[in-house]
Amino acid sequence: MIVPGSSSQQLAAALAAETGRALATPTYDRFPDGEGLAAVPDFDADEAVIVAATDSDEAWVELLQLQDAVREAGATDVTTVVPYMGYARQDDSFGDGEPVSARAMARAISTGTDRVRLVNPHEATVADFFDVPAEAVDAAGVLADPLPADLDDPLFLAPDEGAIDAAATVRDAYGAGETDYFEKHRDRETGAVAVSPSDAPVADRDVVVVDDIIATGSTMSESVAVLTDRGAARVLTACVHPVLAANAVTKLRAAGVDRIVGTDTVERGCSVVSVAPAVADALDSR
């Protein structure tokens, strides 16, 4: 059975439809003291596929409870799908006494599952932190599906050189256009950071800025403003994980974004395409 976390109900339903598996209906309760309780009263299967984005600390606790709950209900085989893994960007210790938070979270998940599937973690090496087999699933290609079919001489831009593969994946899936990436230039005197496309001209072209995650939208909105100033025809943003915290959407719109496209790894208003087919293929590959 497919078992959804409370933050991944749409994706879990899409995955159930994609795979033909039954969809469990967990309950999510909260006690007066603030503690949560995730339960699976209708679970009746030997195999469980838990689908739970960990976009908050509460979601982490819920995921661990669901893992334990399906085992208690009789599951002998558990796969944990983490569409969006919180703390994945904390994949190193960046100061004295700091934890490698991604490793700590991976170890916690590993205690209650037989295998893990991660959708576009910030770094693929995060999969190495798990104590059970873990696989990173690349779902970036689905971002091409909701893009307008009439993009004019499209340019697919990555936020930095390291993310150029994601931009290329979306470009290839779209079937037309060029790729490029932003370079950052820091003024030694003022410390101000300026961003600009490295090579390709943007004037009178439709530009799609592709990233794995848009969190606060600050860097993305700065990049979009540069493109608007340089005469881009339309600027769209596409990301696998539309976290869009606080006023991120407003920042992007104010900077001149024509459209925000995201997947259902984090369920937001812009989650117009599902990663369910990519996840289904990953489940079949084991």
NORWO-V25072 format. One record per backbone hydrogen bond with DSSP energy under -0.5 kcal/mol. CO is the residue of the C=O (numbers start at 1). NH is the residue of the N-H. E is the energy in kcal/mol with one decimal. If there is no record, write none. Layout:
co=CO nh=NH e=E
co=CO nh=NH e=E
//
This chain:
co=1 nh=3 e=-0.5
co=1 nh=49 e=-2.5
co=2 nh=4 e=-0.6
co=2 nh=24 e=-2.9
co=3 nh=51 e=-2.8
co=5 nh=8 e=-1.8
co=7 nh=267 e=-0.6
co=8 nh=12 e=-2.4
co=9 nh=13 e=-2.0
co=10 nh=14 e=-2.3
co=11 nh=15 e=-2.6
co=12 nh=16 e=-2.3
co=13 nh=17 e=-2.2
co=14 nh=18 e=-2.2
co=15 nh=19 e=-2.2
co=16 nh=20 e=-1.9
co=16 nh=21 e=-0.8
co=22 nh=2 e=-3.2
co=22 nh=24 e=-0.6
co=27 nh=29 e=-0.5
co=27 nh=39 e=-2.2
co=29 nh=37 e=-2.3
co=31 nh=34 e=-2.4
co=35 nh=31 e=-3.3
co=37 nh=29 e=-2.7
co=37 nh=39 e=-0.5
co=39 nh=27 e=-2.1
co=40 nh=43 e=-1.7
co=46 nh=76 e=-2.4
co=46 nh=77 e=-1.8
co=48 nh=50 e=-0.5
co=48 nh=79 e=-2.8
co=49 nh=3 e=-2.9
co=50 nh=52 e=-0.6
co=50 nh=81 e=-3.7
co=51 nh=5 e=-2.9
co=53 nh=55 e=-0.8
co=54 nh=86 e=-0.7
co=56 nh=60 e=-1.4
co=57 nh=61 e=-1.7
co=58 nh=62 e=-2.4
co=59 nh=63 e=-2.3
co=60 nh=64 e=-2.0
co=61 nh=65 e=-2.2
co=62 nh=66 e=-2.5
co=63 nh=67 e=-2.3
co=64 nh=68 e=-1.9
co=65 nh=69 e=-2.8
co=66 nh=70 e=-2.3
co=67 nh=71 e=-1.5
co=68 nh=72 e=-2.4
co=69 nh=73 e=-1.7
co=70 nh=75 e=-2.8
co=71 nh=74 e=-1.4
co=77 nh=48 e=-2.8
co=78 nh=114 e=-2.7
co=78 nh=115 e=-0.9
co=79 nh=50 e=-2.6
co=79 nh=81 e=-0.6
co=80 nh=82 e=-0.6
co=80 nh=117 e=-2.4
co=81 nh=52 e=-2.4
co=81 nh=83 e=-0.7
co=82 nh=119 e=-1.6
co=84 nh=54 e=-2.7
co=84 nh=86 e=-0.8
co=85 nh=88 e=-1.4
co=87 nh=90 e=-1.4
co=89 nh=91 e=-1.3
co=90 nh=102 e=-2.5
co=92 nh=94 e=-0.8
co=95 nh=98 e=-2.2
co=99 nh=101 e=-1.1
co=100 nh=103 e=-0.7
co=100 nh=104 e=-1.9
co=101 nh=105 e=-2.5
co=102 nh=106 e=-2.2
co=103 nh=107 e=-2.4
co=104 nh=108 e=-1.7
co=105 nh=109 e=-2.4
co=106 nh=110 e=-2.1
co=107 nh=111 e=-0.8
co=108 nh=111 e=-0.8
co=109 nh=112 e=-1.7
co=110 nh=113 e=-0.9
co=114 nh=133 e=-0.6
co=115 nh=80 e=-2.3
co=116 nh=135 e=-2.0
co=117 nh=82 e=-2.9
co=118 nh=120 e=-0.7
co=118 nh=137 e=-4.1
co=123 nh=126 e=-2.0
co=124 nh=127 e=-1.7
co=125 nh=128 e=-1.7
co=126 nh=129 e=-1.9
co=127 nh=130 e=-1.1
co=133 nh=116 e=-2.3
co=135 nh=118 e=-2.8
co=135 nh=137 e=-0.5
co=136 nh=138 e=-0.5
co=137 nh=120 e=-2.6
co=137 nh=139 e=-0.8
co=139 nh=142 e=-1.6
co=140 nh=143 e=-1.9
co=141 nh=144 e=-1.6
co=142 nh=145 e=-1.1
co=142 nh=146 e=-0.5
co=144 nh=147 e=-1.1
co=148 nh=151 e=-0.9
co=151 nh=153 e=-0.7
co=152 nh=206 e=-2.4
co=154 nh=178 e=-1.9
co=155 nh=157 e=-0.7
co=155 nh=208 e=-2.9
co=156 nh=180 e=-1.9
co=157 nh=210 e=-3.3
co=158 nh=182 e=-2.1
co=160 nh=163 e=-1.5
co=161 nh=164 e=-1.4
co=163 nh=166 e=-0.6
co=163 nh=167 e=-1.4
co=164 nh=168 e=-2.4
co=165 nh=169 e=-2.3
co=166 nh=170 e=-2.1
co=167 nh=171 e=-2.4
co=168 nh=172 e=-2.8
co=169 nh=173 e=-2.1
co=170 nh=174 e=-2.3
co=171 nh=175 e=-2.5
co=171 nh=176 e=-0.9
co=178 nh=156 e=-3.2
co=180 nh=158 e=-2.3
co=181 nh=198 e=-2.4
co=183 nh=196 e=-1.8
co=185 nh=187 e=-0.5
co=185 nh=194 e=-3.0
co=186 nh=188 e=-0.5
co=187 nh=191 e=-2.8
co=192 nh=187 e=-2.9
co=194 nh=185 e=-3.2
co=196 nh=183 e=-3.2
co=202 nh=205 e=-1.9
co=205 nh=233 e=-2.0
co=205 nh=234 e=-0.7
co=206 nh=155 e=-2.1
co=207 nh=209 e=-0.6
co=207 nh=236 e=-2.9
co=208 nh=157 e=-2.6
co=208 nh=210 e=-0.7
co=209 nh=238 e=-2.7
co=210 nh=159 e=-0.7
co=211 nh=240 e=-1.0
co=212 nh=241 e=-2.6
co=213 nh=215 e=-0.6
co=214 nh=243 e=-0.6
co=214 nh=244 e=-2.7
co=215 nh=245 e=-2.5
co=217 nh=221 e=-2.6
co=218 nh=222 e=-1.9
co=219 nh=223 e=-2.1
co=220 nh=224 e=-2.6
co=221 nh=225 e=-2.3
co=222 nh=226 e=-1.7
co=223 nh=227 e=-1.9
co=224 nh=228 e=-2.6
co=225 nh=229 e=-2.4
co=226 nh=230 e=-1.6
co=227 nh=232 e=-2.2
co=228 nh=231 e=-1.5
co=231 nh=204 e=-3.2
co=234 nh=207 e=-3.1
co=235 nh=258 e=-3.7
co=235 nh=259 e=-0.7
co=236 nh=209 e=-3.0
co=237 nh=261 e=-2.9
co=238 nh=211 e=-2.2
co=239 nh=263 e=-0.6
co=240 nh=242 e=-0.7
co=240 nh=263 e=-0.8
co=240 nh=265 e=-0.6
co=241 nh=214 e=-2.0
co=241 nh=243 e=-1.8
co=245 nh=248 e=-1.7
co=247 nh=251 e=-2.3
co=248 nh=252 e=-2.2
co=249 nh=253 e=-2.6
co=250 nh=254 e=-2.7
co=251 nh=255 e=-1.6
co=252 nh=256 e=-0.7
co=252 nh=257 e=-2.3
co=253 nh=256 e=-1.0
co=259 nh=237 e=-2.5
co=259 nh=261 e=-0.5
co=261 nh=239 e=-2.4
co=262 nh=272 e=-1.2
co=262 nh=273 e=-1.0
co=263 nh=266 e=-0.5
co=266 nh=268 e=-0.9
co=268 nh=271 e=-1.7
co=270 nh=262 e=-2.3
co=270 nh=272 e=-2.1
co=273 nh=264 e=-0.8
co=275 nh=279 e=-2.3
co=276 nh=280 e=-2.9
co=277 nh=281 e=-2.0
co=278 nh=282 e=-1.7
co=279 nh=283 e=-2.1
co=280 nh=284 e=-2.0
co=281 nh=285 e=-1.0
co=283 nh=286 e=-0.9
//
